Amino acid sequence: MKYTFILNSAAGTGRDPAVFETAVRSAFNGGGRPHRFQRTEGRGHGWELARRAVADGFDAVVAIGGDGTINEVARALVGTPAALGILPKGSGNGLAREFNIPLDPTAAARALPAYRPLAIDVGRVNDELFFNVAGFGLDARIARAFENSESGGRRGRWPYIKLGVREFLRYRPSPLTLHHDGGQTRVTPLLVALANGKQYGSGARIAPDAVVNDGLLDVVVVENAPWHRLLAAVPRIFAGTFRRASYLRTIRTQRLRVDFGEERPYHLDGEVRSGRSLVVDLLPRALNVLVPPDHIADPR
């Protein structure tokens, strides 16, 4: 198998990018495995490098970065024979955690040759793709605030927590109608997560029962509720037991449509967009991802 590695040096919380290059060289040079190592030079470059790798006949294209980097690289691989590999370098690493991929660069690089391709579903919102979790409401507002913050996009859990508290105090949910396969549902959501995978990242499992290749999105609706009840739910999100509450519902569907009536932010794997409406659907098993062998039989 021939591998291309695409490193986003700017991703993550500041770990030296050279650590990842050293890990790859150690794991792949010693084994005589054909590979190419490249670095991105700006937004969109990961997609270009991945598309070129497919054209050059590489079997695996490995994204070294966070969920945003993975999204950029994976978009070029959808519908092709090439498989996506992941060496996690982000602050949350939601998709890497989905498959129990090691967060240590050396361990992740050494494990990669034993991984096998698993075909997973791909989400699509307004003709743009996502692979882990998209959504709108409070999480999208936090992502937008983060992008515009004075921290300059400094990664890590604390900036998200600080901005999350601020945006929660400011946010005023409004009623919406979700049109889905089973009909329509009227909600007043604090947030709506469109979950292909289980978690945002850092262990925060918003959709603990989501399965990446079951042909369905888990649309998790967190309705507005008193702050103390929402705060009490946080440990359950990290424990993976966030399933039942009077303010929580999950809709499993292949398609979703929602009209906001005004311009609002939404996100795709943490990357912020805006629009007046969303048209959501799913591309079943449209992307091959290299995962540990024990995930091939049961991705749960």
BAGULO-915020 format. One record per residue (C-alpha): residue number from 1; chain; residue in three letters; x, y, z. Coordinates in nm, 2 decimals, always signed. Layout:
BEGIN
+-----+--------+--------+--------+--------+--------+
| num | chaine | residu |      u |      v |      w |
+-----+--------+--------+--------+--------+--------+
| NUM |      A |    ALA |      X |      Y |      Z |
...
+-----+--------+--------+--------+--------+--------+
//
This chain:
BEGIN
+-----+--------+--------+--------+--------+--------+
| num | chaine | residu |      u |      v |      w |
+-----+--------+--------+--------+--------+--------+
|   1 |      A |    MET |  +0.00 |  +0.00 |  +0.00 |
|   2 |      A |    LYS |  +0.13 |  +0.35 |  -0.10 |
|   3 |      A |    TYR |  +0.07 |  +0.63 |  +0.15 |
|   4 |      A |    THR |  +0.06 |  +1.01 |  +0.12 |
|   5 |      A |    PHE |  +0.08 |  +1.20 |  +0.44 |
|   6 |      A |    ILE |  -0.06 |  +1.56 |  +0.45 |
|   7 |      A |    LEU |  +0.04 |  +1.76 |  +0.75 |
|   8 |      A |    ASN |  -0.14 |  +2.08 |  +0.86 |
|   9 |      A |    SER |  +0.13 |  +2.24 |  +1.07 |
|  10 |      A |    ALA |  -0.11 |  +2.50 |  +1.21 |
|  11 |      A |    ALA |  -0.36 |  +2.24 |  +1.35 |
|  12 |      A |    GLY |  -0.38 |  +2.16 |  +1.72 |
|  13 |      A |    THR |  -0.26 |  +2.31 |  +2.04 |
|  14 |      A |    GLY |  +0.10 |  +2.38 |  +1.95 |
|  15 |      A |    ARG |  +0.27 |  +2.05 |  +1.94 |
|  16 |      A |    ASP |  +0.59 |  +2.07 |  +1.72 |
|  17 |      A |    PRO |  +0.50 |  +1.95 |  +1.36 |
|  18 |      A |    ALA |  +0.84 |  +1.79 |  +1.34 |
|  19 |      A |    VAL |  +0.73 |  +1.53 |  +1.59 |
|  20 |      A |    PHE |  +0.48 |  +1.40 |  +1.34 |
|  21 |      A |    GLU |  +0.73 |  +1.39 |  +1.05 |
|  22 |      A |    THR |  +0.98 |  +1.20 |  +1.27 |
|  23 |      A |    ALA |  +0.71 |  +0.95 |  +1.37 |
|  24 |      A |    VAL |  +0.62 |  +0.88 |  +1.01 |
|  25 |      A |    ARG |  +0.98 |  +0.85 |  +0.90 |
|  26 |      A |    SER |  +1.05 |  +0.61 |  +1.18 |
|  27 |      A |    ALA |  +0.74 |  +0.39 |  +1.12 |
|  28 |      A |    PHE |  +0.76 |  +0.39 |  +0.74 |
|  29 |      A |    ASN |  +1.13 |  +0.42 |  +0.64 |
|  30 |      A |    GLY |  +1.23 |  +0.13 |  +0.85 |
|  31 |      A |    GLY |  +0.96 |  -0.09 |  +0.70 |
|  32 |      A |    GLY |  +1.04 |  +0.01 |  +0.35 |
|  33 |      A |    ARG |  +0.68 |  +0.12 |  +0.29 |
|  34 |      A |    PRO |  +0.63 |  +0.36 |  +0.00 |
|  35 |      A |    HIS |  +0.51 |  +0.70 |  +0.11 |
|  36 |      A |    ARG |  +0.52 |  +1.07 |  +0.05 |
|  37 |      A |    PHE |  +0.51 |  +1.34 |  +0.31 |
|  38 |      A |    GLN |  +0.38 |  +1.69 |  +0.24 |
|  39 |      A |    ARG |  +0.27 |  +2.00 |  +0.44 |
|  40 |      A |    THR |  -0.02 |  +2.23 |  +0.36 |
|  41 |      A |    GLU |  +0.05 |  +2.60 |  +0.29 |
|  42 |      A |    GLY |  -0.29 |  +2.74 |  +0.36 |
|  43 |      A |    ARG |  -0.67 |  +2.68 |  +0.36 |
|  44 |      A |    GLY |  -0.78 |  +2.45 |  +0.08 |
|  45 |      A |    HIS |  -0.43 |  +2.32 |  +0.01 |
|  46 |      A |    GLY |  -0.50 |  +1.99 |  +0.18 |
|  47 |      A |    TRP |  -0.78 |  +1.92 |  -0.06 |
|  48 |      A |    GLU |  -0.55 |  +1.99 |  -0.36 |
|  49 |      A |    LEU |  -0.27 |  +1.76 |  -0.22 |
|  50 |      A |    ALA |  -0.52 |  +1.48 |  -0.16 |
|  51 |      A |    ARG |  -0.67 |  +1.51 |  -0.50 |
|  52 |      A |    ARG |  -0.32 |  +1.49 |  -0.65 |
|  53 |      A |    ALA |  -0.24 |  +1.19 |  -0.44 |
|  54 |      A |    VAL |  -0.55 |  +1.01 |  -0.58 |
|  55 |      A |    ALA |  -0.45 |  +1.10 |  -0.94 |
|  56 |      A |    ASP |  -0.10 |  +0.97 |  -0.86 |
|  57 |      A |    GLY |  -0.24 |  +0.63 |  -0.76 |
|  58 |      A |    PHE |  -0.18 |  +0.64 |  -0.38 |
|  59 |      A |    ASP |  -0.39 |  +0.39 |  -0.19 |
|  60 |      A |    ALA |  -0.41 |  +0.59 |  +0.13 |
|  61 |      A |    VAL |  -0.41 |  +0.96 |  +0.20 |
|  62 |      A |    VAL |  -0.33 |  +1.03 |  +0.57 |
|  63 |      A |    ALA |  -0.45 |  +1.36 |  +0.72 |
|  64 |      A |    ILE |  -0.23 |  +1.49 |  +1.01 |
|  65 |      A |    GLY |  -0.44 |  +1.75 |  +1.18 |
|  66 |      A |    GLY |  -0.78 |  +1.80 |  +1.35 |
|  67 |      A |    ASP |  -1.13 |  +1.74 |  +1.23 |
|  68 |      A |    GLY |  -1.11 |  +2.05 |  +1.00 |
|  69 |      A |    THR |  -0.80 |  +1.91 |  +0.83 |
|  70 |      A |    ILE |  -0.96 |  +1.57 |  +0.80 |
|  71 |      A |    ASN |  -1.27 |  +1.73 |  +0.64 |
|  72 |      A |    GLU |  -1.05 |  +1.91 |  +0.38 |
|  73 |      A |    VAL |  -0.85 |  +1.60 |  +0.29 |
|  74 |      A |    ALA |  -1.15 |  +1.36 |  +0.29 |
|  75 |      A |    ARG |  -1.35 |  +1.57 |  +0.05 |
|  76 |      A |    ALA |  -1.11 |  +1.48 |  -0.22 |
|  77 |      A |    LEU |  -1.14 |  +1.10 |  -0.14 |
|  78 |      A |    VAL |  -1.52 |  +1.06 |  -0.14 |
|  79 |      A |    GLY |  -1.62 |  +0.81 |  -0.42 |
|  80 |      A |    THR |  -1.26 |  +0.71 |  -0.49 |
|  81 |      A |    PRO |  -1.08 |  +0.39 |  -0.41 |
|  82 |      A |    ALA |  -0.83 |  +0.58 |  -0.19 |
|  83 |      A |    ALA |  -0.87 |  +0.54 |  +0.19 |
|  84 |      A |    LEU |  -0.84 |  +0.82 |  +0.44 |
|  85 |      A |    GLY |  -0.59 |  +0.77 |  +0.72 |
|  86 |      A |    ILE |  -0.58 |  +0.98 |  +1.04 |
|  87 |      A |    LEU |  -0.29 |  +1.09 |  +1.25 |
|  88 |      A |    PRO |  -0.46 |  +1.31 |  +1.51 |
|  89 |      A |    LYS |  -0.31 |  +1.65 |  +1.57 |
|  90 |      A |    GLY |  -0.62 |  +1.85 |  +1.66 |
|  91 |      A |    SER |  -0.75 |  +1.99 |  +1.99 |
|  92 |      A |    GLY |  -1.06 |  +1.76 |  +1.99 |
|  93 |      A |    ASN |  -0.99 |  +1.48 |  +1.74 |
|  94 |      A |    GLY |  -1.35 |  +1.36 |  +1.73 |
|  95 |      A |    LEU |  -1.32 |  +1.13 |  +1.43 |
|  96 |      A |    ALA |  -0.99 |  +0.98 |  +1.55 |
|  97 |      A |    ARG |  -1.15 |  +0.91 |  +1.89 |
|  98 |      A |    GLU |  -1.44 |  +0.75 |  +1.71 |
|  99 |      A |    PHE |  -1.21 |  +0.47 |  +1.60 |
| 100 |      A |    ASN |  -0.98 |  +0.46 |  +1.90 |
| 101 |      A |    ILE |  -0.68 |  +0.58 |  +1.70 |
| 102 |      A |    PRO |  -0.39 |  +0.66 |  +1.94 |
| 103 |      A |    LEU |  -0.34 |  +1.03 |  +2.01 |
| 104 |      A |    ASP |  +0.03 |  +0.98 |  +2.05 |
| 105 |      A |    PRO |  +0.20 |  +1.05 |  +1.71 |
| 106 |      A |    THR |  +0.45 |  +0.76 |  +1.74 |
| 107 |      A |    ALA |  +0.19 |  +0.51 |  +1.84 |
| 108 |      A |    ALA |  -0.05 |  +0.62 |  +1.57 |
| 109 |      A |    ALA |  +0.21 |  +0.60 |  +1.30 |
| 110 |      A |    ARG |  +0.33 |  +0.26 |  +1.40 |
| 111 |      A |    ALA |  -0.03 |  +0.13 |  +1.42 |
| 112 |      A |    LEU |  -0.13 |  +0.26 |  +1.08 |
| 113 |      A |    PRO |  +0.01 |  -0.02 |  +0.85 |
| 114 |      A |    ALA |  -0.21 |  -0.27 |  +1.03 |
| 115 |      A |    TYR |  -0.53 |  -0.07 |  +0.97 |
| 116 |      A |    ARG |  -0.79 |  -0.18 |  +0.72 |
| 117 |      A |    PRO |  -1.05 |  +0.02 |  +0.52 |
| 118 |      A |    LEU |  -1.40 |  +0.07 |  +0.66 |
| 119 |      A |    ALA |  -1.66 |  +0.23 |  +0.43 |
| 120 |      A |    ILE |  -1.84 |  +0.51 |  +0.63 |
| 121 |      A |    ASP |  -2.13 |  +0.74 |  +0.55 |
| 122 |      A |    VAL |  -2.08 |  +1.10 |  +0.45 |
| 123 |      A |    GLY |  -2.31 |  +1.38 |  +0.55 |
| 124 |      A |    ARG |  -2.39 |  +1.67 |  +0.32 |
| 125 |      A |    VAL |  -2.53 |  +2.01 |  +0.41 |
| 126 |      A |    ASN |  -2.62 |  +2.25 |  +0.13 |
| 127 |      A |    ASP |  -2.39 |  +2.05 |  -0.10 |
| 128 |      A |    GLU |  -2.09 |  +2.07 |  +0.13 |
| 129 |      A |    LEU |  -1.96 |  +1.75 |  +0.30 |
| 130 |      A |    PHE |  -1.90 |  +1.66 |  +0.66 |
| 131 |      A |    PHE |  -1.78 |  +1.34 |  +0.81 |
| 132 |      A |    ASN |  -1.82 |  +1.35 |  +1.19 |
| 133 |      A |    VAL |  -2.06 |  +1.61 |  +1.33 |
| 134 |      A |    ALA |  -2.23 |  +1.92 |  +1.18 |
| 135 |      A |    GLY |  -2.49 |  +2.13 |  +1.35 |
| 136 |      A |    PHE |  -2.65 |  +2.47 |  +1.43 |
| 137 |      A |    GLY |  -2.75 |  +2.66 |  +1.73 |
| 138 |      A |    LEU |  -2.53 |  +2.72 |  +2.03 |
| 139 |      A |    ASP |  -2.24 |  +2.51 |  +1.91 |
| 140 |      A |    ALA |  -2.22 |  +2.69 |  +1.58 |
| 141 |      A |    ARG |  -2.23 |  +3.03 |  +1.76 |
| 142 |      A |    ILE |  -1.94 |  +2.91 |  +1.98 |
| 143 |      A |    ALA |  -1.75 |  +2.80 |  +1.68 |
| 144 |      A |    ARG |  -1.81 |  +3.14 |  +1.51 |
| 145 |      A |    ALA |  -1.71 |  +3.33 |  +1.82 |
| 146 |      A |    PHE |  -1.39 |  +3.12 |  +1.84 |
| 147 |      A |    GLU |  -1.30 |  +3.20 |  +1.49 |
| 148 |      A |    ASN |  -1.35 |  +3.57 |  +1.56 |
| 149 |      A |    SER |  -1.19 |  +3.58 |  +1.90 |
| 150 |      A |    GLU |  -0.89 |  +3.78 |  +2.01 |
| 151 |      A |    SER |  -0.71 |  +3.45 |  +2.09 |
| 152 |      A |    GLY |  -0.65 |  +3.43 |  +1.72 |
| 153 |      A |    GLY |  -0.80 |  +3.08 |  +1.71 |
| 154 |      A |    ARG |  -0.57 |  +2.95 |  +1.99 |
| 155 |      A |    ARG |  -0.68 |  +2.59 |  +2.04 |
| 156 |      A |    GLY |  -0.75 |  +2.40 |  +2.35 |
| 157 |      A |    ARG |  -1.04 |  +2.33 |  +2.59 |
| 158 |      A |    TRP |  -1.03 |  +2.64 |  +2.80 |
| 159 |      A |    PRO |  -1.09 |  +2.89 |  +2.51 |
| 160 |      A |    TYR |  -1.40 |  +2.69 |  +2.41 |
| 161 |      A |    ILE |  -1.53 |  +2.68 |  +2.77 |
| 162 |      A |    LYS |  -1.49 |  +3.05 |  +2.82 |
| 163 |      A |    LEU |  -1.66 |  +3.14 |  +2.49 |
| 164 |      A |    GLY |  -1.92 |  +2.87 |  +2.55 |
| 165 |      A |    VAL |  -2.03 |  +3.03 |  +2.88 |
| 166 |      A |    ARG |  -2.04 |  +3.37 |  +2.71 |
| 167 |      A |    GLU |  -2.25 |  +3.26 |  +2.42 |
| 168 |      A |    PHE |  -2.48 |  +3.05 |  +2.64 |
| 169 |      A |    LEU |  -2.57 |  +3.36 |  +2.84 |
| 170 |      A |    ARG |  -2.63 |  +3.56 |  +2.52 |
| 171 |      A |    TYR |  -2.82 |  +3.30 |  +2.32 |
| 172 |      A |    ARG |  -3.20 |  +3.31 |  +2.28 |
| 173 |      A |    PRO |  -3.34 |  +3.01 |  +2.10 |
| 174 |      A |    SER |  -3.63 |  +3.05 |  +1.87 |
| 175 |      A |    PRO |  -3.89 |  +2.79 |  +1.74 |
| 176 |      A |    LEU |  -3.80 |  +2.59 |  +1.43 |
| 177 |      A |    THR |  -3.96 |  +2.31 |  +1.23 |
| 178 |      A |    LEU |  -3.74 |  +2.02 |  +1.14 |
| 179 |      A |    HIS |  -3.86 |  +1.83 |  +0.82 |
| 180 |      A |    HIS |  -3.73 |  +1.48 |  +0.82 |
| 181 |      A |    ASP |  -3.81 |  +1.13 |  +0.69 |
| 182 |      A |    GLY |  -4.07 |  +1.07 |  +0.96 |
| 183 |      A |    GLY |  -4.25 |  +1.39 |  +0.91 |
| 184 |      A |    GLN |  -4.19 |  +1.72 |  +1.09 |
| 185 |      A |    THR |  -4.10 |  +1.81 |  +1.44 |
| 186 |      A |    ARG |  -4.14 |  +2.15 |  +1.60 |
| 187 |      A |    VAL |  -3.86 |  +2.24 |  +1.84 |
| 188 |      A |    THR |  -3.70 |  +2.53 |  +2.03 |
| 189 |      A |    PRO |  -3.34 |  +2.41 |  +2.03 |
| 190 |      A |    LEU |  -3.05 |  +2.52 |  +2.22 |
| 191 |      A |    LEU |  -2.86 |  +2.33 |  +1.96 |
| 192 |      A |    VAL |  -2.91 |  +2.06 |  +1.69 |
| 193 |      A |    ALA |  -2.63 |  +1.82 |  +1.62 |
| 194 |      A |    LEU |  -2.62 |  +1.63 |  +1.29 |
| 195 |      A |    ALA |  -2.42 |  +1.34 |  +1.41 |
| 196 |      A |    ASN |  -2.26 |  +1.08 |  +1.19 |
| 197 |      A |    GLY |  -2.00 |  +1.00 |  +1.46 |
| 198 |      A |    LYS |  -2.06 |  +0.99 |  +1.83 |
| 199 |      A |    GLN |  -1.87 |  +1.30 |  +1.95 |
| 200 |      A |    TYR |  -1.75 |  +1.65 |  +1.90 |
| 201 |      A |    GLY |  -1.41 |  +1.56 |  +2.03 |
| 202 |      A |    SER |  -1.22 |  +1.56 |  +2.36 |
| 203 |      A |    GLY |  -1.46 |  +1.28 |  +2.47 |
| 204 |      A |    ALA |  -1.78 |  +1.49 |  +2.45 |
| 205 |      A |    ARG |  -2.02 |  +1.23 |  +2.31 |
| 206 |      A |    ILE |  -2.33 |  +1.42 |  +2.19 |
| 207 |      A |    ALA |  -2.47 |  +1.11 |  +2.01 |
| 208 |      A |    PRO |  -2.35 |  +0.80 |  +2.20 |
| 209 |      A |    ASP |  -2.56 |  +0.57 |  +1.98 |
| 210 |      A |    ALA |  -2.45 |  +0.70 |  +1.64 |
| 211 |      A |    VAL |  -2.29 |  +0.45 |  +1.40 |
| 212 |      A |    VAL |  -2.08 |  +0.59 |  +1.11 |
| 213 |      A |    ASN |  -2.20 |  +0.34 |  +0.85 |
| 214 |      A |    ASP |  -2.57 |  +0.26 |  +0.93 |
| 215 |      A |    GLY |  -2.71 |  +0.49 |  +0.66 |
| 216 |      A |    LEU |  -2.87 |  +0.73 |  +0.91 |
| 217 |      A |    LEU |  -2.78 |  +1.05 |  +1.08 |
| 218 |      A |    ASP |  -2.86 |  +1.09 |  +1.45 |
| 219 |      A |    VAL |  -3.02 |  +1.44 |  +1.47 |
| 220 |      A |    VAL |  -2.98 |  +1.53 |  +1.84 |
| 221 |      A |    VAL |  -3.20 |  +1.81 |  +1.95 |
| 222 |      A |    VAL |  -3.11 |  +1.97 |  +2.28 |
| 223 |      A |    GLU |  -3.41 |  +2.20 |  +2.37 |
| 224 |      A |    ASN |  -3.38 |  +2.51 |  +2.58 |
| 225 |      A |    ALA |  -3.37 |  +2.42 |  +2.95 |
| 226 |      A |    PRO |  -3.27 |  +2.58 |  +3.28 |
| 227 |      A |    TRP |  -2.90 |  +2.63 |  +3.30 |
| 228 |      A |    HIS |  -2.86 |  +2.41 |  +3.61 |
| 229 |      A |    ARG |  -3.02 |  +2.11 |  +3.43 |
| 230 |      A |    LEU |  -2.79 |  +2.16 |  +3.13 |
| 231 |      A |    LEU |  -2.49 |  +2.20 |  +3.35 |
| 232 |      A |    ALA |  -2.58 |  +1.87 |  +3.53 |
| 233 |      A |    ALA |  -2.58 |  +1.70 |  +3.19 |
| 234 |      A |    VAL |  -2.22 |  +1.78 |  +3.11 |
| 235 |      A |    PRO |  -2.07 |  +1.48 |  +3.30 |
| 236 |      A |    ARG |  -2.32 |  +1.25 |  +3.12 |
| 237 |      A |    ILE |  -2.20 |  +1.38 |  +2.78 |
| 238 |      A |    PHE |  -1.84 |  +1.29 |  +2.87 |
| 239 |      A |    ALA |  -1.95 |  +0.96 |  +3.02 |
| 240 |      A |    GLY |  -2.13 |  +0.86 |  +2.70 |
| 241 |      A |    THR |  -2.47 |  +0.83 |  +2.88 |
| 242 |      A |    PHE |  -2.64 |  +1.14 |  +2.74 |
| 243 |      A |    ARG |  -2.95 |  +0.97 |  +2.60 |
| 244 |      A |    ARG |  -3.26 |  +1.05 |  +2.81 |
| 245 |      A |    ALA |  -3.39 |  +1.38 |  +2.94 |
| 246 |      A |    SER |  -3.71 |  +1.58 |  +2.90 |
| 247 |      A |    TYR |  -3.52 |  +1.84 |  +2.69 |
| 248 |      A |    LEU |  -3.34 |  +1.59 |  +2.47 |
| 249 |      A |    ARG |  -3.47 |  +1.40 |  +2.16 |
| 250 |      A |    THR |  -3.29 |  +1.21 |  +1.88 |
| 251 |      A |    ILE |  -3.43 |  +1.18 |  +1.53 |
| 252 |      A |    ARG |  -3.27 |  +0.92 |  +1.30 |
| 253 |      A |    THR |  -3.31 |  +1.01 |  +0.94 |
| 254 |      A |    GLN |  -3.14 |  +1.02 |  +0.60 |
| 255 |      A |    ARG |  -3.27 |  +1.37 |  +0.51 |
| 256 |      A |    LEU |  -3.34 |  +1.69 |  +0.70 |
| 257 |      A |    ARG |  -3.46 |  +2.04 |  +0.60 |
| 258 |      A |    VAL |  -3.49 |  +2.35 |  +0.81 |
| 259 |      A |    ASP |  -3.57 |  +2.71 |  +0.72 |
| 260 |      A |    PHE |  -3.43 |  +2.97 |  +0.96 |
| 261 |      A |    GLY |  -3.60 |  +3.27 |  +0.80 |
| 262 |      A |    GLU |  -3.28 |  +3.47 |  +0.85 |
| 263 |      A |    GLU |  -2.91 |  +3.42 |  +0.81 |
| 264 |      A |    ARG |  -2.77 |  +3.20 |  +1.09 |
| 265 |      A |    PRO |  -2.44 |  +3.02 |  +1.15 |
| 266 |      A |    TYR |  -2.40 |  +2.64 |  +1.12 |
| 267 |      A |    HIS |  -2.09 |  +2.43 |  +1.12 |
| 268 |      A |    LEU |  -1.94 |  +2.13 |  +0.93 |
| 269 |      A |    ASP |  -1.69 |  +1.94 |  +1.15 |
| 270 |      A |    GLY |  -1.64 |  +2.27 |  +1.34 |
| 271 |      A |    GLU |  -1.59 |  +2.48 |  +1.02 |
| 272 |      A |    VAL |  -1.84 |  +2.77 |  +1.03 |
| 273 |      A |    ARG |  -2.08 |  +2.86 |  +0.75 |
| 274 |      A |    SER |  -2.40 |  +3.06 |  +0.74 |
| 275 |      A |    GLY |  -2.73 |  +3.04 |  +0.56 |
| 276 |      A |    ARG |  -3.10 |  +3.10 |  +0.57 |
| 277 |      A |    SER |  -3.19 |  +2.73 |  +0.54 |
| 278 |      A |    LEU |  -3.03 |  +2.39 |  +0.55 |
| 279 |      A |    VAL |  -3.08 |  +2.09 |  +0.32 |
| 280 |      A |    VAL |  -2.92 |  +1.78 |  +0.47 |
| 281 |      A |    ASP |  -2.88 |  +1.43 |  +0.33 |
| 282 |      A |    LEU |  -2.64 |  +1.14 |  +0.36 |
| 283 |      A |    LEU |  -2.41 |  +0.95 |  +0.11 |
| 284 |      A |    PRO |  -2.41 |  +0.59 |  +0.24 |
| 285 |      A |    ARG |  -2.06 |  +0.44 |  +0.28 |
| 286 |      A |    ALA |  -1.90 |  +0.69 |  +0.04 |
| 287 |      A |    LEU |  -1.56 |  +0.72 |  +0.21 |
| 288 |      A |    ASN |  -1.31 |  +0.45 |  +0.30 |
| 289 |      A |    VAL |  -1.13 |  +0.52 |  +0.63 |
| 290 |      A |    LEU |  -0.83 |  +0.32 |  +0.77 |
| 291 |      A |    VAL |  -0.93 |  +0.19 |  +1.11 |
| 292 |      A |    PRO |  -0.81 |  -0.07 |  +1.36 |
| 293 |      A |    PRO |  -0.92 |  -0.42 |  +1.26 |
| 294 |      A |    ASP |  -1.16 |  -0.46 |  +1.55 |
| 295 |      A |    HIS |  -1.37 |  -0.18 |  +1.41 |
| 296 |      A |    ILE |  -1.43 |  -0.35 |  +1.08 |
| 297 |      A |    ALA |  -1.69 |  -0.59 |  +1.21 |
| 298 |      A |    ASP |  -1.86 |  -0.35 |  +1.46 |
| 299 |      A |    PRO |  -1.80 |  +0.02 |  +1.43 |
| 300 |      A |    ARG |  -1.97 |  +0.08 |  +1.76 |
+-----+--------+--------+--------+--------+--------+
//
